[in-house]
Amino acid sequence: MEGHPPDVSVCIVSWNVADDLRACLESIRAQRTPPTHEIIVADNASSDDSVAMVRENFPEVRLIVNDENLGFAKATNQTLRAARGRYLLMLNPDTVLEPDALARMVAVAKMHPEAGIIAPRLVYPDGSLQYSCRRFPTITAAIFRNTILGRLFPNAAAASRYIMADCDHDTEHEVDWASGACLLIRREAYEEVGELDEGFVWGSEDVDYCFRMHQAGWSVVFSPVTTVVHAVGRSTDQAVVPTILRTHRGMYRLYSKHYARNPISRALVWLGVWIRGGLLVASWYVKWALVRLTRPFRRHGKGES
């Protein structure tokens, strides 16, 4: 076994999503061969029955059980270090693969030896397209993407350009970066570029990794050769405000690391990022308060009807 590494190491980080993880692992188990594969799951101190479920139902999985939530980047690096495959599949637990997904992604990687990363098409559970391949972020994209200004100006070019809404998602092409929900990484590229930057606790680590791939001379290829169902945010929805804060911390790290080259620009980026984050947190609390305030009236209305 040690002398014959698998074609693909599937690397998953999970936190309190036992049902999603079960569906994900079942879809991996259903993969047609070739390619050969192994599965490594790092559990970030889940309080549900994720660990017991994996141990009982998926004995083939190599399970790493963390005593605390290490964040996505650190836990992903645990799985990547343990991996033996010629390709490393970074995969979210809230995804479901088609039966020939691994074979199709590996075939694309073999057709593109210059590609360090292959990214498949992602769709929501209802089948609608996720804009998972994107251009590198800009300040204007951050201003209009998922913000109050974005809702006021839904057709802002900066936001649509960022998510590559102008590109054909039924054709294969090189991209700046793609969602870390499902990325097939070539081992040679991984060994050259290294691990994920563990300074990113949650958010932007995939942007940073693709940026570093490009810097090292590798390309990132989006290919609709297979479609992966991705139920976005099943873990993060359990901790909305902490996720907003961690995401913006990652956003600042990304801009300061790759774009803001001097103290003044870094200070301006820091200010802009946290104004954005503060507004999003405030917006969430307003929505939460409105739900709490209107709940008795909705119940009363249902009772009368």
PAZAPA-4460 file (N, C-alpha, C; in steps of 0.05 Angstrom, whole numbers, plus 32768, in hexadecimal, padded with zeros to 4 digits):
% residues 305
    n_x    n_y    n_z   ca_x   ca_y   ca_z    c_x    c_y    c_z   seq   type   mol
   8011   7FE8   8000   8000   8000   8000   8011   8019   8000     1      M     A
   8027   8019   8011   8038   8031   8013   8046   8036   7FF9     2      E     A
   804C   8020   7FEA   805B   8023   7FD1   804A   802C   7FBA     3      G     A
   8030   802D   7FBD   801D   8034   7FA8   800B   804A   7FB1     4      H     A
   8014   8063   7FB0   8002   8078   7FB9   7FEA   807B   7FA7     5      P     A
   7FD4   8084   7FB2   7FBB   8087   7FA2   7FBE   809E   7F8E     6      P     A
   7FAC   809D   7F7A   7FAC   80B3   7F67   7FA4   80CD   7F74     7      D     A
   7F8F   80CC   7F85   7F84   80E4   7F91   7F81   80E1   7FAF     8      V     A
   7F8A   80F5   7FBE   7F84   80F7   7FDA   7F6E   810C   7FDE     9      S     A
   7F57   8103   7FE8   7F41   8116   7FED   7F44   8121   8009    10      V     A
   7F47   813B   800C   7F4D   8148   8025   7F36   815A   802E    11      C     A
   7F2A   8153   8044   7F11   8160   804D   7F15   816B   806A    12      I     A
   7F0C   8183   806F   7F0B   818F   808A   7EED   8192   8091    13      V     A
   7EE6   8188   80A9   7ECA   8187   80B0   7EC6   8193   80CC    14      S     A
   7EAF   81A0   80CF   7EA7   81AB   80EA   7E89   81AB   80EC    15      W     A
   7E7E   8199   80FC   7E62   8199   8102   7E4F   8196   80EA    16      N     A
   7E57   8186   80D7   7E45   8182   80BF   7E43   8164   80B9    17      V     A
   7E3C   8155   80CD   7E3C   8138   80CA   7E2C   812E   80B3    18      A     A
   7E14   8139   80AF   7E03   812F   8099   7E0F   8136   807E    19      D     A
   7E19   814E   807B   7E26   8156   8062   7E3F   8145   805D    20      D     A
   7E4F   8141   8072   7E67   8131   806F   7E60   8114   8067    21      L     A
   7E4B   8109   8072   7E43   80EE   806A   7E3D   80ED   804C    22      R     A
   7E2D   8100   8042   7E26   8101   8026   7E3F   8104   8015    23      A     A
   7E51   8115   801E   7E6A   811A   800F   7E7A   8100   800D    24      C     A
   7E7E   80F2   8024   7E8E   80DA   8024   7E80   80C3   8014    25      L     A
   7E66   80C3   8014   7E58   80AF   8004   7E5D   80B4   7FE6    26      E     A
   7E5E   80CD   7FDE   7E63   80D3   7FC2   7E7F   80CC   7FBA    27      S     A
   7E92   80CE   7FCD   7EAD   80C6   7FC7   7EAF   80A8   7FC5    28      I     A
   7EA2   809A   7FD8   7EA2   807D   7FD8   7E96   8072   7FBE    29      R     A
   7E84   8081   7FB2   7E77   8078   7F99   7E87   807E   7F80    30      A     A
   7E9F   808A   7F83   7EAF   8090   7F6B   7EB7   8077   7F5C    31      Q     A
   7EB6   8079   7F42   7EBF   8063   7F31   7EDE   8064   7F2F    32      R     A
   7EEA   804D   7F2C   7F07   804B   7F2A   7F0F   8043   7F0D    33      T     A
   7F27   804C   7F03   7F38   805E   7F12   7F2D   807B   7F14    34      P     A
   7F38   808C   7F24   7F51   808A   7F32   7F4E   807E   7F4E    35      P     A
   7F64   8074   7F59   7F64   806B   7F74   7F65   8084   7F86    36      T     A
   7F5A   8081   7F9E   7F59   8098   7FB0   7F5A   8090   7FCD    37      H     A
   7F61   80A3   7FDE   7F5F   80A1   7FFB   7F50   80B9   8005    38      E     A
   7F45   80B7   801D   7F36   80CD   8028   7F41   80D4   8044    39      I     A
   7F47   80EE   8048   7F51   80F7   8062   7F3F   810D   806B    40      I     A
   7F34   810A   8084   7F22   811E   808F   7F2E   8129   80A9    41      V     A
   7F31   8143   80AA   7F39   8150   80C3   7F20   815C   80D0    42      A     A
   7F19   8153   80E8   7F02   815D   80F6   7F0B   8173   8109    43      D     A
   7EFF   818B   8107   7F07   81A2   8117   7EF6   81A3   8131    44      N     A
   7EF8   818F   8142   7EEB   818E   815C   7ECD   8191   8159    45      A     A
   7EC1   8181   8148   7EA4   8182   8145   7E96   817A   815E    46      S     A
   7E7F   8186   8164   7E6F   817F   817B   7E58   816D   8174    47      S     A
   7E54   8168   815A   7E40   8155   8151   7E4C   8139   814F    48      D     A
   7E3F   8127   8141   7E49   810B   8140   7E5A   8106   8127    49      D     A
   7E67   811A   811D   7E77   8117   8104   7E8C   8102   8108    50      S     A
   7E9C   8103   811D   7EB2   80F0   8121   7EA7   80D4   8123    51      V     A
   7E93   80D0   8134   7E87   80B5   8138   7E7C   80AB   811E    52      A     A
   7E6F   80BC   810E   7E63   80B4   80F5   7E78   80AB   80E2    53      M     A
   7E8E   80B9   80E0   7EA3   80B1   80CD   7EAF   8096   80D6    54      V     A
   7EB5   8094   80F0   7EC1   807B   80FA   7EAF   8063   80F6    55      R     A
   7E95   8066   80F9   7E83   8050   80F7   7E7C   8049   80DA    56      E     A
   7E79   805D   80C9   7E6F   8058   80AE   7E85   8059   8098    57      N     A
   7E9B   8065   809E   7EB0   8069   8089   7ECB   8061   8094    58      F     A
   7ECF   8047   809A   7EE9   803F   80A5   7F01   8043   8093    59      P     A
   7EFC   8047   8079   7F12   804C   8067   7F1D   8068   8069    60      E     A
   7F0F   807A   8077   7F18   8096   8079   7F2E   8098   808E    61      V     A
   7F43   80A6   8087   7F58   80AD   809B   7F4F   80C6   80AA    62      R     A
   7F49   80C4   80C3   7F3C   80D9   80D3   7F50   80E7   80E5    63      L     A
   7F51   8101   80E3   7F61   8112   80F5   7F4E   8120   8107    64      I     A
   7F4F   811C   8121   7F3C   8128   8134   7F4B   813E   8144    65      V     A
   7F43   8157   813F   7F4F   816D   814D   7F40   8174   8167    66      N     A
   7F4F   817B   817C   7F42   8182   8195   7F37   819E   8195    67      D     A
   7F3E   81AE   8181   7F33   81C9   817F   7F2F   81D0   8161    68      E     A
   7F20   81E4   815C   7F1B   81ED   8141   7F34   81FC   8137    69      N     A
   7F44   81F0   8126   7F5C   81FC   811D   7F58   8210   8106    70      L     A
   7F40   8211   80FB   7F3C   8221   80E4   7F40   8211   80CB    71      G     A
   7F38   821C   80B4   7F39   820C   809B   7F56   8207   8091    72      F     A
   7F66   821B   8091   7F81   8219   8085   7F92   8205   8095    73      A     A
   7F93   8207   80AF   7FA3   81F5   80C0   7F9A   81D8   80BD    74      K     A
   7F80   81D4   80BF   7F75   81B9   80BD   7F79   81AD   80A1    75      A     A
   7F76   81BE   808C   7F7B   81B5   8071   7F98   81AC   806E    76      T     A
   7FAB   81BB   8079   7FC7   81B4   8078   7FCC   8199   8086    77      N     A
   7FBE   8194   809B   7FC0   8179   80A8   7FBA   8163   8094    78      Q     A
   7FA5   8166   8085   7F9D   8152   8072   7FB0   8150   805A    79      T     A
   7FBA   8167   8051   7FCD   8167   803B   7FE7   815A   8042    80      L     A
   7FF0   815E   805B   8009   8151   8064   8006   8133   8066    81      R     A
   7FEE   812A   806D   7FE9   810D   806F   7FE4   8100   8054    82      A     A
   7FDF   8110   8040   7FD7   8105   8026   7FEE   80F8   8017    83      A     A
   7FE9   80E2   8008   7FFD   80D4   7FF9   7FF8   80D5   7FDB    84      R     A
   7FE2   80E0   7FD3   7FD9   80DF   7FB7   7FEA   80F0   7FA4    85      G     A
   7FE8   80EA   7F8B   7FF5   80FA   7F76   7FE6   8113   7F71    86      R     A
   7FCC   8113   7F78   7FBC   812B   7F77   7FAE   812E   7F92    87      Y     A
   7FAB   8147   7F9B   7F9F   814D   7FB5   7F85   815C   7FB0    88      L     A
   7F6F   8151   7FB8   7F55   815E   7FB4   7F4C   816B   7FCE    89      L     A
   7F4D   8186   7FCE   7F42   8195   7FE4   7F24   8196   7FE0    90      M     A
   7F15   818B   7FF4   7EF8   8188   7FF0   7EE9   8190   800A    91      L     A
   7ED5   81A1   8007   7EC4   81A8   801D   7EB1   8190   8024    92      N     A
   7EA9   818E   803D   7E97   8178   8045   7E7B   817C   803C    93      P     A
   7E73   8194   8033   7E58   8199   802A   7E57   8198   800B    94      D     A
   7E66   8185   8000   7E66   8180   7FE3   7E5D   8164   7FDD    95      T     A
   7E54   8160   7FC5   7E4D   8145   7FBB   7E59   8142   7F9F    96      V     A
   7E68   812D   7F9A   7E75   8128   7F81   7E65   8117   7F6F    97      L     A
   7E67   811B   7F55   7E5C   8108   7F41   7E6D   80EF   7F42    98      E     A
   7E62   80D8   7F39   7E70   80BE   7F3B   7E8B   80BD   7F2D    99      P     A
   7E8F   80CD   7F18   7EA8   80CD   7F0A   7EB8   80E7   7F0D   100      D     A
   7EB2   80F6   7F22   7EBF   8110   7F26   7EDD   810E   7F29   101      A     A
   7EE7   80FC   7F39   7F04   80F9   7F3C   7F11   80F2   7F22   102      L     A
   7F06   80DF   7F14   7F12   80D7   7EFA   7F13   80EE   7EE7   103      A     A
   7EFE   80FD   7EE5   7EFC   8113   7ED2   7F10   812A   7ED9   104      R     A
   7F12   8130   7EF3   7F24   8145   7EFB   7F41   813D   7EF6   105      M     A
   7F48   8124   7EFC   7F63   811A   7EF8   7F69   811B   7EDA   106      V     A
   7F56   8114   7EC9   7F5A   8114   7EAC   7F60   8130   7EA2   107      A     A
   7F52   8144   7EAD   7F58   8160   7EA6   7F74   8168   7EAF   108      V     A
   7F7B   8160   7EC7   7F96   8166   7ED1   7FAC   815A   7EBF   109      A     A
   7FA7   8142   7EB5   7FBB   8136   7EA3   7FBC   8144   7E88   110      K     A
   7FA6   8150   7E80   7FA6   815F   7E67   7FB3   817A   7E6A   111      M     A
   7FB6   8184   7E83   7FC1   819E   7E88   7FD8   819C   7E9C   112      H     A
   7FEF   8192   7E93   8006   818F   7EA5   8010   81AA   7EB1   113      P     A
   8008   81C0   7EA4   8010   81DA   7EAE   7FFE   81E4   7EC5   114      E     A
   7FE8   81D5   7ECA   7FD5   81DE   7EDF   7FDC   81D2   7EFA   115      A     A
   7FDF   81E4   7F0E   7FE3   81DB   7F29   7FC9   81D4   7F36   116      G     A
   7FB3   81E0   7F2D   7F99   81DC   7F39   7F84   81D8   7F23   117      I     A
   7F72   81C5   7F27   7F5A   81C1   7F16   7F42   81C6   7F28   118      I     A
   7F30   81D7   7F1E   7F18   81DE   7F2D   7EFF   81D6   7F1D   119      A     A
   7EEE   81C5   7F28   7ED5   81BE   7F19   7EC0   81D3   7F1C   120      P     A
   7EAA   81CF   7F0D   7E93   81E1   7F10   7E84   81DA   7F29   121      R     A
   7E7C   81EE   7F38   7E6C   81EA   7F50   7E50   81F4   7F4C   122      L     A
   7E3C   81E6   7F57   7E20   81EE   7F56   7E15   81EC   7F72   123      V     A
   7DFF   81FC   7F77   7DF0   81FA   7F8F   7DDF   81E1   7F8F   124      Y     A
   7DD4   81D9   7FA6   7DC3   81C1   7FA7   7DAB   81C2   7F94   125      P     A
   7DA2   81DA   7F8D   7D8C   81DC   7F7A   7D95   81DA   7F5D   126      D     A
   7DAF   81D7   7F58   7DBA   81D4   7F3D   7DC3   81EE   7F31   127      G     A
   7DBE   8205   7F3E   7DC7   821E   7F32   7DE5   8222   7F35   128      S     A
   7DF1   8232   7F23   7E0D   8235   7F22   7E18   8245   7F39   129      L     A
   7E2F   823C   7F44   7E3E   824C   7F57   7E55   8259   7F47   130      Q     A
   7E59   8273   7F4B   7E6F   8281   7F3E   7E88   827B   7F4E   131      Y     A
   7E93   8264   7F4A   7EA9   825A   7F5B   7EC5   8260   7F51   132      S     A
   7EC7   8268   7F37   7EE1   8270   7F2C   7EE0   828E   7F29   133      C     A
   7EF5   829C   7F31   7EF4   82B9   7F33   7F0E   82C6   7F2B   134      R     A
   7F0C   82E0   7F26   7F24   82F0   7F22   7F2E   82F8   7F3E   135      R     A
   7F48   8300   7F3F   7F52   8308   7F58   7F43   8321   7F62   136      F     A
   7F3F   8323   7F7C   7F2F   8339   7F87   7F3C   8354   7F84   137      P     A
   7F2A   8368   7F82   7F33   8384   7F81   7F24   8393   7F97   138      T     A
   7F2D   83AC   7F9D   7F1F   83BC   7FB1   7F02   83C1   7FA9   139      I     A
   7EFE   83C8   7F90   7EE2   83CD   7F87   7ED1   83B4   7F89   140      T     A
   7EDC   839D   7F83   7ECC   8384   7F86   7EC4   8380   7FA3   141      A     A
   7ED6   8386   7FB6   7ED0   8383   7FD2   7EBA   8397   7FDB   142      A     A
   7EBA   83AF   7FCF   7EA6   83C3   7FD5   7E8A   83BA   7FCD   143      I     A
   7E87   83AD   7FB6   7E6D   83A6   7FAB   7E65   838A   7FAF   144      F     A
   7E77   8378   7FB7   7E70   835C   7FBA   7E65   8356   7FD6   145      R     A
   7E4C   834D   7FD7   7E3E   8345   7FF0   7E3E   835C   8005   146      N     A
   7E38   8374   7FFC   7E37   838B   800D   7E1D   839B   8008   147      T     A
   7E18   83AF   8019   7E01   83C0   8015   7E02   83CE   7FFA   148      I     A
   7E1A   83D8   7FF2   7E1D   83E5   7FD8   7E18   83D1   7FC2   149      L     A
   7E1F   83B8   7FC6   7E1A   83A3   7FB2   7DFC   839F   7FAE   150      G     A
   7DED   83A1   7FC4   7DD0   839D   7FC2   7DC3   83B6   7FB5   151      R     A
   7DCF   83CD   7FBA   7DC4   83E6   7FAD   7DCB   83E7   7F90   152      L     A
   7DE2   83DB   7F88   7DEB   83DB   7F6C   7DF1   83BE   7F64   153      F     A
   7DDC   83AE   7F60   7DE0   8392   7F5A   7DEE   838C   7F40   154      P     A
   7DEE   839F   7F2E   7DFB   839B   7F14   7E17   83A8   7F12   155      N     A
   7E23   83AD   7F29   7E3E   83B9   7F2A   7E51   83A7   7F1B   156      A     A
   7E60   83B3   7F09   7E72   83A3   7EF8   7E89   8396   7F08   157      A     A
   7E92   83A3   7F1D   7EA9   8399   7F2D   7EA2   837E   7F39   158      A     A
   7E89   837B   7F44   7E82   8363   7F51   7E7E   834C   7F3C   159      A     A
   7E70   8352   7F26   7E6B   833E   7F12   7E85   8335   7F04   160      S     A
   7E97   8348   7F01   7EB1   8341   7EF5   7EC0   832F   7F08   161      R     A
   7EBF   8335   7F21   7ECE   8325   7F35   7EC5   8308   7F35   162      Y     A
   7EAB   8303   7F34   7EA1   82E7   7F34   7EA0   82DB   7F18   163      I     A
   7EAB   82E9   7F05   7EAD   82DF   7EE9   7E92   82D8   7EDE   164      M     A
   7E7E   82E9   7EE4   7E63   82E5   7ED9   7E63   82E8   7EBA   165      A     A
   7E78   82F5   7EAF   7E79   82F9   7E93   7E86   82E1   7E84   166      D     A
   7E8F   82CD   7E93   7E9C   82B6   7E86   7E89   829E   7E83   167      C     A
   7E8F   828E   7E6F   7E7F   8276   7E69   7E88   8260   7E7C   168      D     A
   7E76   8258   7E8F   7E7D   8243   7EA2   7E78   8227   7E97   169      H     A
   7E72   8225   7E7D   7E70   820B   7E70   7E89   8204   7E60   170      D     A
   7E9D   8215   7E61   7EB6   8210   7E53   7ECE   8211   7E66   171      T     A
   7EE3   8204   7E5E   7EFB   8203   7E6E   7F0D   821B   7E69   172      E     A
   7F18   8227   7E7E   7F2A   823D   7E7B   7F3B   8242   7E94   173      H     A
   7F51   824F   7E90   7F61   8257   7EA7   7F54   826E   7EB6   174      E     A
   7F58   826D   7ED1   7F4B   8282   7EE2   7F60   828B   7EF6   175      V     A
   7F5A   82A1   7F03   7F6C   82AB   7F18   7F6B   8299   7F30   176      D     A
   7F52   8294   7F3A   7F50   8282   7F51   7F34   8275   7F51   177      W     A
   7F32   8260   7F61   7F18   8252   7F63   7F13   824A   7F80   178      A     A
   7EFA   8245   7F86   7EF1   823F   7FA1   7EFF   8226   7FAC   179      S     A
   7F08   8228   7FC5   7F15   8212   7FD2   7F02   81FC   7FDA   180      G     A
   7EE8   81FE   7FD2   7ED5   81E9   7FD8   7EDD   81CF   7FCA   181      A     A
   7EEA   81D1   7FB3   7EF2   81B9   7FA4   7F09   81C1   7F91   182      C     A
   7F21   81BA   7F98   7F39   81C0   7F88   7F4A   81A7   7F86   183      L     A
   7F50   819F   7F6E   7F63   8189   7F6A   7F7F   8195   7F66   184      L     A
   7F91   818F   7F78   7FAC   819B   7F78   7FC1   8186   7F6F   185      I     A
   7FD1   818D   7F5C   7FE6   817B   7F53   7FFC   817A   7F68   186      R     A
   8005   8162   7F6F   8019   815F   7F84   8032   816F   7F7F   187      R     A
   803C   816F   7F66   8054   817E   7F60   8050   819C   7F66   188      E     A
   8038   81A6   7F60   8033   81C2   7F66   8031   81C7   7F84   189      A     A
   8024   81B5   7F92   8022   81B7   7FAF   803E   81B7   7FBC   190      Y     A
   804F   81A6   7FB3   806A   81A4   7FBF   807A   81BD   7FB9   191      E     A
   8074   81CA   7FA2   8083   81E3   7F9C   8077   81FB   7FAA   192      E     A
   805D   81FD   7FAB   8050   8215   7FB6   804E   8213   7FD5   193      V     A
   804B   81FA   7FDF   8049   81F7   7FFB   802C   81F5   8005   194      G     A
   8029   81F7   801F   800F   81F4   802C   7FFF   820D   802B   195      E     A
   7FE6   820B   8034   7FD6   8223   8038   7FE2   8235   804D   196      L     A
   7FDE   824F   804A   7FE8   8262   805E   7FD6   8261   8076   197      D     A
   7FE1   8258   808D   7FD0   8254   80A4   7FCA   826E   80B3   198      E     A
   7FD4   8284   80A8   7FCB   829E   80B2   7FAE   82A4   80AB   199      G     A
   7FA4   8296   8097   7F88   8299   808F   7F78   8285   80A0   200      F     A
   7F68   828F   80B3   7F58   827D   80C4   7F40   8272   80B5   201      V     A
   7F32   8284   80A7   7F1B   827C   8097   7F16   8291   8082   202      W     A
   7F19   828A   8068   7F13   829D   8053   7F2C   82A8   8046   203      G     A
   7F2D   82A8   802C   7F42   82B3   801B   7F5B   82A1   8019   204      S     A
   7F5C   828B   8028   7F72   8279   8025   7F74   826C   8009   205      E     A
   7F5C   8268   7FFD   7F5C   825D   7FE2   7F66   8272   7FCD   206      D     A
   7F5E   828B   7FD1   7F68   82A0   7FC0   7F86   82A2   7FC2   207      V     A
   7F90   82A3   7FDA   7FAD   82A4   7FDF   7FBC   828D   7FD2   208      D     A
   7FB0   8275   7FD5   7FBE   825D   7FCA   7FC0   825E   7FAC   209      Y     A
   7FAA   8266   7F9F   7FAA   8268   7F82   7FBD   827F   7F79   210      C     A
   7FBE   8294   7F88   7FD0   82AA   7F82   7FED   82A0   7F82   211      F     A
   7FF4   8290   7F96   800F   8285   7F99   8014   8271   7F83   212      R     A
   8000   8262   7F7A   8003   8250   7F64   800C   825F   7F4B   213      M     A
   7FFE   8275   7F45   8005   8285   7F2E   8021   8290   7F31   214      H     A
   8028   8299   7F49   8043   82A4   7F4D   8059   828F   7F47   215      Q     A
   8052   8276   7F4D   8066   8260   7F48   8066   8256   7F2C   216      A     A
   8054   8262   7F1B   8054   825B   7EFF   8040   8245   7EF7   217      G     A
   802E   823D   7F0A   8019   822A   7F04   8000   8238   7EFD   218      W     A
   7FEF   822C   7EED   7FD5   8237   7EE7   7FBF   822A   7EF7   219      S     A
   7FA8   8238   7EF8   7F90   822D   7F05   7F7B   822A   7EEF   220      V     A
   7F71   8212   7EEB   7F5F   820C   7ED5   7F44   8205   7EE0   221      V     A
   7F30   8215   7ED7   7F14   820E   7EDC   7F0A   81FB   7EC6   222      F     A
   7EFE   81E5   7ECE   7EF3   81D3   7EBA   7ED8   81C8   7EC2   223      S     A
   7EC4   81CB   7EB1   7EA9   81C1   7EB6   7EA6   81A3   7EB0   224      P     A
   7EBD   8195   7EAF   7EBD   8179   7EA8   7EAC   8169   7EBC   225      V     A
   7EA9   8173   7ED4   7E97   8166   7EE8   7E8B   817C   7EF9   226      T     A
   7E74   8176   7F05   7E65   8189   7F15   7E63   817F   7F31   227      T     A
   7E6B   8191   7F44   7E6A   818A   7F60   7E54   819A   7F6E   228      V     A
   7E43   818D   7F7C   7E2E   819B   7F8C   7E3B   81A5   7FA5   229      V     A
   7E37   81BF   7FAB   7E43   81CC   7FC2   7E2E   81DB   7FD1   230      H     A
   7E27   81D2   7FE9   7E14   81E0   7FFA   7E23   81F4   800B   231      A     A
   7E25   820C   8002   7E37   8220   800E   7E30   8226   802A   232      V     A
   7E44   8228   803C   7E41   8234   8056   7E34   8223   806C   233      G     A
   7E34   8209   8069   7E27   81F8   807E   7E36   81FA   8098   234      R     A
   7E51   81FD   8098   7E60   8200   80B1   7E5E   821E   80BA   235      S     A
   7E63   8230   80A7   7E65   824C   80AF   7E4A   8257   80B8   236      T     A
   7E34   824C   80AF   7E1A   8256   80B8   7E15   8251   80D6   237      D     A
   7E26   8240   80E2   7E23   823A   80FE   7E30   8250   810F   238      Q     A
   7E40   8261   8103   7E4F   8276   8111   7E52   828E   80FE   239      A     A
   7E3C   829C   80F9   7E3B   82B0   80E4   7E4E   82C8   80EA   240      V     A
   7E4B   82D4   8102   7E5B   82EB   8108   7E79   82E4   810A   241      V     A
   7E81   82CF   8118   7E9E   82C8   8117   7EA8   82C2   80FB   242      P     A
   7E97   82B7   80EA   7E9F   82B2   80CE   7EA4   82CC   80BF   243      T     A
   7E92   82E0   80C3   7E96   82FA   80B6   7EB0   8306   80BF   244      I     A
   7EB6   8305   80D9   7ECF   8311   80E3   7EE7   8302   80D9   245      L     A
   7EE6   82E7   80D9   7EFD   82D8   80CF   7F01   82DC   80B1   246      R     A
   7EEB   82DE   80A2   7EED   82E2   8085   7EFA   82FD   8080   247      T     A
   7EF3   8311   808F   7EFF   832C   808A   7F1C   832D   8094   248      H     A
   7F22   831E   80A9   7F3E   831C   80B0   7F4F   8310   809A   249      R     A
   7F43   82FB   808D   7F50   82EF   8076   7F52   8302   805E   250      G     A
   7F3D   8312   805A   7F3D   8325   8044   7F54   8339   8048   251      M     A
   7F56   8343   8061   7F6C   8356   8066   7F87   8349   8062   252      Y     A
   7F8A   8331   806B   7FA4   8323   8068   7FAB   8320   804A   253      R     A
   7F97   8319   803A   7F9B   8315   801E   7FA4   832F   8011   254      L     A
   7F96   8345   8016   7F9D   835F   8009   7FB8   8369   8013   255      Y     A
   7FBD   8366   802D   7FD7   8370   8038   7FEE   835F   802F   256      S     A
   7FE9   8346   802A   7FFE   8334   8021   8006   8337   8004   257      K     A
   7FF2   833C   7FF3   7FF7   833C   7FD6   7FF3   8357   7FC8   258      H     A
   7FE4   8369   7FD4   7FDD   8381   7FC6   7FE7   839B   7FD4   259      Y     A
   7FE3   839D   7FEE   7FEA   83B5   7FFD   8008   83B4   8003   260      A     A
   8018   83C4   7FF5   8035   83C1   7FF7   8042   83D4   800B   261      R     A
   8033   83E7   8017   803F   83FA   8029   802C   83FF   8041   262      N     A
   8036   8409   8057   8025   840D   806F   800C   841D   806B   263      P     A
   800E   8432   805A   7FF6   8443   8056   7FE0   8433   8048   264      I     A
   7FE7   8425   8033   7FD3   8415   8024   7FC8   83FF   8036   265      S     A
   7FD9   83F3   8046   7FD0   83DE   8058   7FBC   83E9   806D   266      R     A
   7FC2   8401   8077   7FB0   840D   808A   7F95   8414   807E   267      A     A
   7F95   841E   8065   7F7C   8424   8057   7F6C   840A   8052   268      L     A
   7F7A   83F5   804A   7F6D   83DB   8045   7F61   83D0   805F   269      V     A
   7F71   83D2   8075   7F67   83C9   808F   7F4D   83D8   8096   270      W     A
   7F4D   83F2   8093   7F36   8403   809A   7F1E   83FA   8088   271      L     A
   7F22   83F8   806E   7F0C   83F1   805C   7F01   83D5   8062   272      G     A
   7F13   83C2   8067   7F0A   83A7   806C   7EF9   83A6   8085   273      V     A
   7F01   83B4   809A   7EF2   83B1   80B3   7ED9   83C3   80B3   274      W     A
   7ED8   83D8   80A3   7EBE   83E6   809F   7EAB   83D3   8091   275      I     A
   7EB5   83C5   807D   7EA4   83B2   806E   7E9A   839C   8081   276      R     A
   7EAD   8390   8091   7EA5   837B   80A3   7E92   8385   80B8   277      G     A
   7E97   839D   80C3   7E85   83A8   80D7   7E68   83AC   80CD   278      G     A
   7E66   83B5   80B4   7E4C   83B9   80A8   7E3D   839F   80A4   279      L     A
   7E4C   838A   809C   7E40   8370   8099   7E36   8364   80B3   280      L     A
   7E47   8367   80C8   7E3E   835E   80E2   7E26   836D   80EC   281      V     A
   7E26   8387   80E9   7E0F   8397   80F1   7DF6   838F   80E1   282      A     A
   7DF9   838A   80C7   7DE2   8381   80B7   7DD7   8367   80C1   283      S     A
   7DE9   8355   80C8   7DE0   833A   80D2   7DD0   833E   80EC   284      W     A
   7DDA   834E   80FE   7DCC   8352   8118   7DB1   835F   8114   285      Y     A
   7DB0   8372   8101   7D96   837E   80FB   7D82   8369   80F1   286      V     A
   7D8B   8358   80DF   7D79   8343   80D5   7D71   8330   80EB   287      K     A
   7D84   8329   80FC   7D7E   8317   8113   7D6A   8323   8126   288      W     A
   7D6D   833E   812B   7D5A   834B   813D   7D3E   834D   8131   289      A     A
   7D3D   8352   8117   7D23   8354   8109   7D15   8339   810A   290      L     A
   7D24   8323   8106   7D18   8309   8108   7D0D   8303   8123   291      V     A
   7D1C   830A   8138   7D13   8306   8154   7CFA   8317   815A   292      R     A
   7CFA   8330   8150   7CE4   8342   8156   7CCA   833A   8148   293      L     A
   7CCD   8330   8130   7CB5   8329   8120   7CAB   830D   8124   294      T     A
   7CBB   82FC   8132   7CB4   82E0   8135   7C99   82DD   8144   295      R     A
   7C93   82EC   815A   7C79   82E9   8167   7C62   82F0   8155   296      P     A
   7C65   8304   8144   7C50   830C   8132   7C4A   82F7   811D   297      F     A
   7C60   82EA   8113   7C5D   82D5   80FF   7C4E   82BD   810C   298      R     A
   7C56   82B6   8125   7C48   82A0   8133   7C2B   82A6   8137   299      R     A
   7C26   82C0   8140   7C0A   82C8   8145   7BF9   82C7   812B   300      H     A
   7C06   82CF   8115   7BF8   82CE   80FB   7BF1   82B2   80F3   301      G     A
   7C04   829F   80F8   7BFF   8283   80F1   7BE9   8278   8102   302      K     A
   7BE8   8280   811C   7BD4   8276   812E   7BB8   827F   8126   303      G     A
   7BB6   8298   811D   7B9C   82A2   8115   7B92   8295   80FB   304      E     A
   7BA4   828E   80EA   7B9C   8282   80D0   7B94   8265   80D4   305      S     A
***
